[in-house]
Amino acid sequence: MEALQKKHVSALICLWLLLYGSFTLFRPPLLDDADSVHSEVAREMLVRHDWITLYANGIRYLEKAPLMYWSMALSFRLFGPEDWAARLPLALYALGLFLVVYAFGCRLFASRIAGFYAALILLTSCGIFLYTRIMIPDVIVCLWLAAALLLFWRSLEEEQPSRWTAWGFAAICALNVLTKGLIGLVFPLGIVILFLWLTRNLGHLRRWHPFSSMLIFLAIAVPWHLAAGLRNPAQGHPAGLAPTPGNVHGFFWFYFINEQYLRYLNQRVPRDYDTVPLALFWGLLVVWLAPWFAYFWSACFWIACLVPIVRRISLRSLLHRRPLSRTAQAWLLLGLWAAFVLLFFSFSTRQEYYALPALAPLALMIGGWLAAEESDPEALAGGRRIAPVLFFLGAAGAAIALFFALHAEPPAPGVDLSTLLSQNPAEYALSLGHFLDLSGRAMGAFRTPLWMTAAALFIGTLANWLLRRRRSLRLANCSLAAMMAVFLIAAHIALVTFSPVLSSKALADAIRPKLEPGDIVEINGEYEAGSTLGFYLRRQVRILNGRSSNLWYGSFFADAPAIFDNDESFARLWSGPARIFLWTEMENVPKLPGALYVIAKSGGKEILSNRR
């Protein structure tokens, strides 16, 4: 059994190295917006030697919890402020998530193959892979939530809940709060309380060392919040000076009320974000867990057909305090876990990636069913019925990818990809909004990933069908995992191809050899639109007509640098003695007095200067 465990863990680590821990760390360059803004926050943390107040472009950045930035700053200290070093911590957190899910599945179902399948599903899922390409903390939230609930499950197996499970749960909840605010406590505690209430076991909380656990939680979670509040208080405003967010409200209002409570109610200021339609939010679960989600319905049907479990998990049994079997409790915990996350965000503003914390329990459900199917393939024939459907869908997807690969003309050498795209600016507030710009004309630039996708979908789903007919279920499941590995590599290649539209690194590289100490780099619009300039040039940039979004609140503090220009002040700069490098979208060039010179163009953006 131990040899089997080492084999499973080794396989997971090898696949992680292929998809997360090798070439995907180095390309593409950091993207504008979240990628480079968050990397710049971590870089400035080191430069300022300030691990309490976060800064972006020299301005207080008080929106986010610090743990992801601490991790990136530590990576920068070890390896230097490189883009791959920025990505490394998130990749390691993802590995931790896969291993925790593996351990959770082994314990829930008393089956190592169930844990392996659950981790494999998550490792090859589009959702986790995609949102580790972007520097956001949601995968870390998934890790802490899974680890906290694993410790809770361990405590249920003990006659007297141990201190180490209670204190570990408290510490992990505190780390989750330091990762993404109050949901780090709301999610695990809400799921646990709801589970214990439904199983008539609320007394478990009294036995689970609540007082000492609360002290541990507070000891970890409170110090940074208290220090950040003391360092960033409401400042007051002199008579005659109009009140601003920075002097009327301090850190606690902005961080807890504005960024968490008001954001949940869709009333956060400034209003610089959009919300995914509810049907799309739920529907994307199929994409995030494709193709494995096809087996979720078989798992649900299987659970419903387990008569002893259904009897014990019915409303009548709960009302009459009948104890649930361990198997029933396992499925109940997983169902509550997924439902709590999805329902919580169904009543709030939401982005596509807010569903990520629900993927682990869904993967565990599917992994448990795949393991049961493997142990009794005759009783569980749902996989054999689903296999031809998956093949039909895979063949259809392969045909579409093949059509574009064969018929789309490759762009001429030197053609900017942005000129082949459509424009949908109304969708850019969504995390995947820019990908809606893809058009038939642009597909010629993606012929290699299209060929890879076509081959992977056709061969993978066909192999799964044929192997399931021969009852070679483990090989069938491995064929789907191999298919997804190829598909994710193809998706990464496509992202690298698309990256000039999403990143300004090429423009930063064009500026760097020409920059002198007194030169000015300016972004036309919001800082996030060209934020890679600041990270790769290692310097502060000025902002033209873009006092909004992430820099809005911090810009009102008394110590905020005067880096915001309007048309009049920028016209004076442009006509002055300093050399200006202006980043701008090619379709949004401001009116400039005097001569202008084009320094570089890339991805629909350009650098203009007032000097040759």
C-alpha positions in Angstrom: 0.0 0.0 0.0 2.8 2.4 0.8 4.5 1.6 -2.5 1.2 2.4 -4.2 1.0 5.7 -2.4 4.5 6.7 -3.5 3.6 5.7 -7.0 0.5 7.9 -7.0 2.3 10.9 -5.4 5.3 10.6 -7.8 2.9 10.5 -10.8 1.1 13.6 -9.6 4.4 15.5 -9.0 5.7 14.5 -12.4 2.5 15.8 -14.1 2.6 18.9 -12.0 6.2 19.5 -13.2 5.1 19.1 -16.8 2.1 21.5 -16.6 2.9 23.9 -13.7 6.6 23.7 -12.7 8.7 23.9 -15.8 8.3 25.8 -19.1 4.9 27.3 -18.1 6.8 29.4 -15.5 8.9 31.2 -18.0 6.4 32.2 -20.8 4.4 34.2 -21.6 5.7 37.4 -20.0 3.6 38.9 -17.2 0.3 40.3 -18.5 -1.0 43.7 -17.9 -3.5 44.1 -15.0 -3.5 41.5 -12.2 -0.3 39.7 -13.3 2.0 42.7 -13.3 0.2 44.8 -10.7 0.5 42.1 -8.1 4.1 41.3 -9.1 4.9 45.0 -8.7 3.3 45.1 -5.3 5.6 42.3 -4.2 8.6 44.0 -5.7 7.9 47.3 -4.0 7.5 45.4 -0.7 11.1 44.4 -1.0 12.3 47.8 -2.2 10.5 49.6 0.6 11.2 47.0 3.3 7.6 47.3 4.3 5.7 44.1 4.7 2.6 45.8 6.3 1.3 48.4 3.8 1.2 47.3 0.3 2.1 49.7 -2.5 1.6 49.7 -6.3 3.4 52.3 -8.4 4.3 54.1 -5.2 0.7 54.4 -4.0 -0.9 52.6 -1.1 -2.6 49.5 -2.3 -5.0 48.5 0.4 -7.5 46.3 -1.4 -5.9 42.9 -0.9 -4.8 40.6 1.9 -1.0 40.1 2.0 -0.1 36.4 2.0 0.2 36.0 -1.8 2.4 39.1 -2.0 4.5 37.9 0.9 5.1 34.7 -0.9 6.0 36.4 -4.1 8.3 38.9 -2.3 10.1 35.9 -0.7 10.5 34.3 -4.1 11.9 37.6 -5.4 14.4 37.8 -2.5 15.6 34.3 -3.3 15.7 34.5 -7.1 15.3 38.2 -8.1 12.3 40.0 -9.4 11.8 37.9 -12.5 8.4 36.9 -14.0 9.1 33.2 -13.4 9.9 33.9 -9.8 6.5 35.7 -9.5 4.7 32.6 -10.8 6.6 30.0 -8.7 4.7 30.5 -5.4 1.4 30.0 -7.0 2.6 26.9 -8.8 3.8 25.5 -5.4 0.4 26.3 -3.8 -1.3 24.4 -6.6 0.9 21.4 -5.9 -0.1 21.6 -2.3 -3.7 21.7 -3.3 -3.3 18.5 -5.4 -1.6 16.6 -2.6 -4.2 17.7 0.0 -7.0 16.6 -2.3 -5.2 13.3 -2.8 -4.9 12.8 1.0 -8.6 13.9 1.4 -9.9 11.4 -1.2 -7.9 8.6 0.3 -9.4 9.3 3.8 -12.9 10.0 2.7 -13.4 6.9 0.6 -10.7 4.6 2.2 -9.3 4.2 -1.3 -6.0 5.5 -2.5 -7.2 5.3 -6.1 -10.1 7.6 -5.3 -7.7 10.1 -3.9 -5.5 9.8 -6.9 -8.3 10.2 -9.4 -9.6 13.3 -7.5 -6.2 14.9 -7.5 -5.7 13.9 -11.2 -9.0 15.5 -12.2 -8.0 18.8 -10.4 -4.5 18.7 -11.8 -5.8 18.4 -15.4 -8.7 20.8 -15.0 -9.0 23.9 -17.2 -10.1 26.0 -14.3 -7.1 25.5 -11.9 -4.6 25.6 -14.8 -6.0 28.8 -16.3 -6.2 30.7 -13.1 -2.6 29.9 -12.2 -1.6 31.5 -15.4 -2.9 34.8 -13.8 -1.5 36.0 -10.5 -4.6 35.9 -8.4 -4.9 34.2 -4.9 -8.0 32.0 -5.5 -6.0 28.8 -5.9 -4.5 29.4 -2.5 -8.0 29.8 -1.1 -8.8 26.4 -2.6 -5.8 24.9 -0.8 -6.6 26.4 2.6 -10.2 25.4 2.4 -9.4 21.8 1.4 -6.8 21.5 4.1 -9.1 23.0 6.8 -11.9 20.6 5.9 -9.5 17.6 5.8 -8.5 18.4 9.4 -12.2 18.8 10.4 -12.9 15.3 8.9 -10.0 13.9 10.8 -11.4 15.3 14.0 -14.7 13.5 13.3 -12.8 10.2 13.2 -11.4 10.7 16.7 -13.2 9.7 19.8 -12.0 12.9 21.5 -11.2 15.6 18.9 -7.5 16.3 19.2 -5.9 19.7 19.8 -3.7 19.4 16.7 -6.7 19.1 14.3 -8.4 22.0 16.1 -5.4 24.2 16.2 -4.5 23.3 12.6 -8.0 24.2 11.5 -7.7 27.5 13.2 -4.3 28.3 11.8 -5.3 27.4 8.3 -8.5 29.6 8.5 -6.2 32.4 9.7 -4.0 31.9 6.7 -7.0 31.9 4.4 -8.1 35.2 5.9 -4.6 36.5 5.2 -5.1 35.3 1.6 -8.5 36.7 0.7 -10.2 38.3 3.6 -13.3 37.2 5.4 -14.3 34.4 3.1 -11.3 32.6 4.4 -13.2 32.2 7.7 -16.8 32.3 6.4 -16.3 29.3 4.0 -14.8 26.7 6.3 -16.7 27.7 9.4 -20.0 28.0 7.5 -19.6 24.5 5.9 -18.6 22.9 9.2 -21.4 24.4 11.2 -24.0 23.5 8.6 -22.6 20.0 8.4 -22.7 19.5 12.1 -26.2 21.0 12.3 -27.5 18.6 9.7 -25.9 15.6 11.4 -27.1 16.7 14.8 -23.6 16.9 16.1 -23.1 20.6 17.1 -21.7 19.4 20.3 -18.5 18.5 18.4 -17.7 22.2 18.4 -17.6 22.3 22.2 -15.3 19.3 22.3 -13.1 20.6 19.5 -11.1 23.0 21.8 -12.8 26.2 20.7 -11.2 28.6 23.2 -7.6 27.7 22.4 -8.3 27.5 18.7 -9.8 30.9 18.7 -6.7 32.3 20.3 -4.5 30.7 17.7 -6.7 32.1 14.9 -6.5 35.6 16.4 -2.8 35.3 17.0 -2.2 34.6 13.3 -4.9 36.7 11.6 -5.1 39.9 13.7 -1.5 41.3 13.8 -1.3 42.3 10.2 -4.8 43.7 10.1 -4.1 45.7 13.3 -0.8 46.9 12.0 -2.3 47.9 8.6 -5.1 49.8 10.3 -2.6 51.7 12.5 -0.3 52.5 9.6 -3.2 53.7 7.4 -5.7 55.6 9.5 -8.3 58.1 8.5 -6.2 61.3 8.3 -8.8 64.1 8.8 -9.0 67.0 6.4 -8.3 70.7 7.0 -11.1 73.3 6.9 -11.9 74.3 3.4 -10.4 71.1 1.9 -13.0 68.8 0.4 -13.2 65.4 2.1 -11.7 62.4 0.2 -11.8 58.7 0.8 -8.2 58.8 2.1 -8.8 61.3 4.8 -12.4 60.4 5.8 -12.0 56.6 5.9 -9.0 54.6 7.0 -7.9 51.1 6.2 -10.6 49.3 8.1 -13.4 50.9 6.2 -11.8 50.5 2.8 -10.6 46.9 3.4 -13.5 45.4 5.2 -16.5 47.5 4.3 -15.8 48.7 0.8 -13.7 45.8 -0.6 -15.6 42.9 1.0 -19.1 43.9 2.2 -19.9 46.5 -0.4 -18.3 44.4 -3.2 -20.5 41.5 -2.2 -23.6 43.8 -2.5 -22.3 45.2 -5.8 -22.0 48.7 -4.3 -18.2 49.0 -4.1 -16.5 52.2 -5.2 -15.1 52.9 -7.6 -17.3 50.8 -9.9 -14.5 49.3 -12.1 -15.7 45.8 -12.4 -18.5 43.7 -13.9 -20.3 40.5 -12.9 -20.7 37.2 -14.7 -24.3 36.3 -15.4 -25.5 33.6 -13.0 -26.3 31.0 -15.6 -22.8 31.4 -17.1 -21.2 31.3 -13.6 -22.8 27.9 -13.0 -22.4 26.7 -16.6 -18.7 27.3 -16.6 -18.3 24.5 -14.1 -18.6 22.1 -17.0 -15.7 23.9 -18.7 -13.5 24.2 -15.6 -13.8 20.4 -15.0 -14.0 19.2 -18.6 -14.2 16.3 -19.5 -14.5 14.9 -16.0 -17.7 16.8 -15.3 -19.5 14.3 -17.5 -19.1 11.7 -14.7 -20.5 14.0 -12.1 -24.1 13.1 -13.0 -23.2 9.4 -12.8 -21.8 10.0 -9.4 -25.0 11.8 -8.3 -27.2 9.0 -9.7 -25.0 6.4 -7.9 -25.4 8.2 -4.6 -29.1 8.5 -5.1 -29.3 4.7 -5.7 -27.5 3.8 -2.5 -30.6 3.0 -0.6 -29.0 2.9 2.9 -27.5 6.3 2.4 -30.7 7.8 1.0 -32.6 6.6 4.0 -30.2 8.0 6.5 -29.7 11.3 4.7 -33.4 12.0 4.3 -35.1 14.9 6.0 -37.0 12.4 8.2 -33.8 10.8 9.4 -32.3 14.1 10.2 -35.4 15.2 12.2 -35.4 11.9 14.1 -31.7 12.1 14.9 -30.8 8.9 13.2 -27.0 8.7 12.8 -25.6 8.8 9.3 -23.0 6.3 8.1 -19.5 7.5 7.5 -20.1 7.1 3.7 -23.2 9.3 3.9 -21.4 11.9 6.0 -18.6 12.0 3.4 -21.0 12.7 0.5 -22.9 15.2 2.6 -19.7 17.1 3.4 -18.7 17.3 -0.2 -22.1 18.3 -1.3 -22.3 21.1 1.3 -18.8 22.2 0.4 -19.6 22.7 -3.3 -23.1 24.1 -2.7 -22.0 26.6 0.0 -19.4 28.2 -2.3 -21.6 28.3 -5.4 -24.7 29.6 -3.6 -22.6 32.2 -1.7 -21.5 33.8 -4.9 -24.8 33.3 -6.6 -26.1 36.3 -4.5 -23.1 38.6 -5.0 -21.0 40.1 -7.7 -18.9 37.4 -9.2 -16.1 36.7 -11.6 -15.6 33.5 -13.5 -12.9 32.2 -11.2 -15.0 32.7 -8.0 -16.2 29.1 -8.5 -12.7 27.6 -8.1 -13.2 26.7 -4.4 -16.1 24.4 -5.4 -13.9 22.4 -7.9 -12.1 20.4 -5.2 -15.3 18.8 -3.7 -16.7 18.1 -7.2 -13.3 16.5 -8.2 -13.5 14.4 -5.0 -17.1 13.3 -5.9 -16.1 12.3 -9.4 -12.9 10.6 -8.1 -14.9 8.6 -5.6 -17.2 7.4 -8.3 -14.4 6.5 -10.7 -12.8 4.4 -8.0 -16.1 2.7 -7.3 -16.6 2.1 -11.0 -13.2 0.5 -11.2 -13.9 -1.8 -8.3 -17.3 -2.9 -9.7 -17.5 -2.1 -13.5 -20.6 -4.3 -14.0 -22.7 -2.6 -11.4 -21.6 0.9 -12.5 -22.0 1.0 -16.2 -22.6 4.8 -16.4 -19.0 5.3 -17.6 -19.5 3.0 -20.6 -22.6 4.9 -21.6 -21.0 8.3 -21.2 -17.9 7.3 -23.2 -19.5 7.4 -26.7 -21.1 10.7 -25.8 -17.7 12.1 -24.8 -16.3 10.7 -28.1 -19.0 12.5 -30.1 -18.3 15.8 -28.3 -14.6 15.3 -28.6 -14.8 14.5 -32.3 -17.0 17.5 -32.8 -14.5 19.7 -31.0 -11.6 18.1 -33.0 -13.5 18.8 -36.2 -13.9 22.5 -35.4 -10.3 22.9 -34.4 -9.2 21.0 -37.5 -11.4 23.2 -39.7 -9.7 26.4 -38.4 -6.3 24.8 -38.6 -6.8 23.9 -42.2 -8.7 27.0 -43.5 -7.4 29.9 -41.5 -4.6 31.6 -43.3 -1.4 32.1 -41.2 -0.7 35.8 -40.7 2.0 37.4 -42.8 5.4 37.8 -41.1 5.4 40.9 -38.9 1.6 41.3 -38.8 0.4 42.4 -35.4 -2.2 40.0 -34.0 -4.3 42.8 -32.6 -5.1 43.9 -36.2 -6.9 40.6 -36.8 -9.1 40.7 -33.7 -12.5 42.1 -33.1 -13.1 44.6 -30.3 -15.4 44.1 -27.4 -14.4 46.7 -24.8 -17.7 46.2 -22.8 -16.5 42.8 -21.8 -13.0 43.7 -20.7 -14.0 44.1 -17.0 -14.4 40.2 -17.0 -11.3 38.2 -16.4 -11.6 36.4 -19.8 -13.1 39.4 -21.7 -10.2 39.9 -24.1 -10.5 36.3 -25.4 -13.9 37.2 -26.8 -12.0 39.3 -29.4 -10.8 36.2 -31.2 -12.1 36.1 -34.8 -11.9 33.7 -37.7 -9.2 35.9 -39.2 -7.0 35.5 -36.1 -7.2 31.7 -36.0 -4.3 31.3 -38.4 -2.0 32.5 -35.7 -3.0 29.5 -33.6 -2.5 26.7 -36.0 -0.1 24.7 -33.8 -2.4 24.6 -30.7 -5.4 23.9 -33.0 -3.6 20.9 -34.4 -2.7 19.7 -30.9 -6.3 20.3 -29.7 -7.8 18.3 -32.6 -5.5 15.4 -32.1 -5.9 15.3 -28.3 -9.7 15.5 -28.3 -10.1 12.9 -31.0 -7.5 10.4 -29.8 -8.2 10.9 -26.1 -12.0 10.4 -26.3 -11.7 7.5 -28.7 -9.2 5.7 -26.5 -11.4 6.3 -23.5 -14.4 4.7 -25.3 -12.5 1.7 -26.6 -10.8 1.0 -23.3 -14.0 1.3 -21.4 -15.6 -1.2 -23.7 -12.7 -3.6 -22.8 -13.2 -2.8 -19.1 -9.7 -1.3 -18.9 -11.0 1.5 -16.8 -7.8 2.8 -15.3 -6.2 3.1 -18.8 -9.3 4.8 -20.0 -9.1 7.4 -17.3 -5.4 7.9 -17.9 -6.2 8.5 -21.6 -8.5 11.3 -20.6 -5.8 12.7 -18.3 -3.2 12.5 -21.1 -5.7 14.2 -23.5 -6.2 17.1 -21.0 -2.4 17.4 -20.5 -1.9 17.9 -24.2 -4.9 20.3 -24.4 -3.5 22.4 -21.5 -0.1 22.6 -23.2 -1.9 23.7 -26.4 -3.8 26.3 -24.4 -0.6 27.6 -22.9 1.0 27.9 -26.4 -2.1 29.8 -27.5 -1.8 32.1 -24.5 1.9 32.8 -25.4 0.7 33.6 -29.0 -2.0 35.9 -27.7 0.2 37.5 -25.0 1.3 40.6 -27.0 -2.3 41.7 -26.9 -2.4 41.2 -23.1 1.1 42.3 -22.2 3.3 45.4 -22.7 6.6 43.8 -22.1 7.7 44.2 -25.7 7.1 47.9 -25.3 9.0 48.0 -22.1 11.9 46.2 -23.9 11.8 48.8 -26.6 12.0 51.7 -24.1 14.6 50.3 -21.8 17.8 51.0 -23.9 16.7 54.6 -24.5 15.7 55.5 -20.9 17.7 58.2 -19.1 17.3 59.0 -15.4 15.2 62.2 -16.1 12.9 60.7 -18.6 9.2 60.2 -17.9 7.1 57.1 -18.7 3.4 57.8 -18.8 0.4 55.5 -19.3 -2.7 56.9 -21.1 -5.6 55.5 -19.2 -5.7 53.3 -16.1 -2.5 52.1 -14.6 -3.6 48.5 -15.0 -3.8 48.8 -18.8 0.0 49.1 -19.1 1.2 48.0 -15.7 3.9 45.7 -17.1 5.9 48.9 -17.9 6.4 49.6 -14.2 7.4 46.1 -13.3 9.9 45.4 -16.2 11.3 49.0 -16.1 11.6 48.9 -12.3 10.3 52.5 -12.0 7.3 54.5 -11.2 5.1 55.6 -14.2 2.8 58.6 -14.5 -0.9 58.2 -15.3 -2.9 60.3 -17.8 -6.6 60.5 -17.2 -6.6 57.3 -15.1 -7.1 58.1 -11.5 -9.3 55.1 -10.9 -9.4 51.3 -10.2 -6.6 49.9 -8.0 -4.9 53.2 -7.4 -8.0 55.3 -6.7 -8.2 55.0 -2.9 -4.5 55.2 -2.2 -4.1 58.3 -4.4 -6.1 60.4 -1.8 -3.5 59.9 1.0 -1.4 62.8 1.8 1.8 61.0 1.0 0.6 59.8 -2.5 3.0 60.9 -5.2 1.7 63.5 -7.7 1.7 61.2 -10.7 -1.8 61.9 -12.1 -2.1 64.1 -15.1 -5.0 65.6 -17.0 -4.9 66.8 -20.6 -3.7 70.3 -19.6 -0.9 69.2 -17.3 0.3 66.5 -19.7 0.4 69.0 -22.5 2.8 71.1 -20.4 5.0 68.0 -19.8 5.0 67.1 -23.4 6.2 70.6 -24.4 8.7 70.7 -21.6 12.4 69.8 -21.5 11.9 66.2 -20.3 11.7 63.3 -22.7 8.3 61.6 -22.5 7.5 58.0 -23.3 3.8 57.7 -23.6 2.1 54.3 -23.6 -1.3 54.4 -25.3 -3.7 52.2 -27.2 -3.4 52.9 -30.9 -7.2 53.7 -31.1 -7.0 56.1 -28.2 -4.1 58.5 -28.9 -4.6 61.8 -27.0 -4.2 65.1 -28.6 -0.5 66.1 -28.3 1.1 69.5 -28.8 4.1 69.6 -31.1 5.9 66.7 -32.7 5.5 63.1 -31.8 7.6 60.1 -32.7 6.6 56.4 -32.7 9.1 54.4 -30.7 7.4 50.9 -30.8 4.1 49.2 -31.5 2.8 45.9 -30.2 -0.5 44.2 -29.5 -2.6 47.3 -30.5 -0.5 49.5 -28.2 2.3 51.9 -29.0 4.9 54.1 -27.3 5.0 57.7 -28.5 7.7 60.2 -27.6 8.3 63.9 -27.8 11.9 63.3 -28.8 13.6 61.1 -31.3 
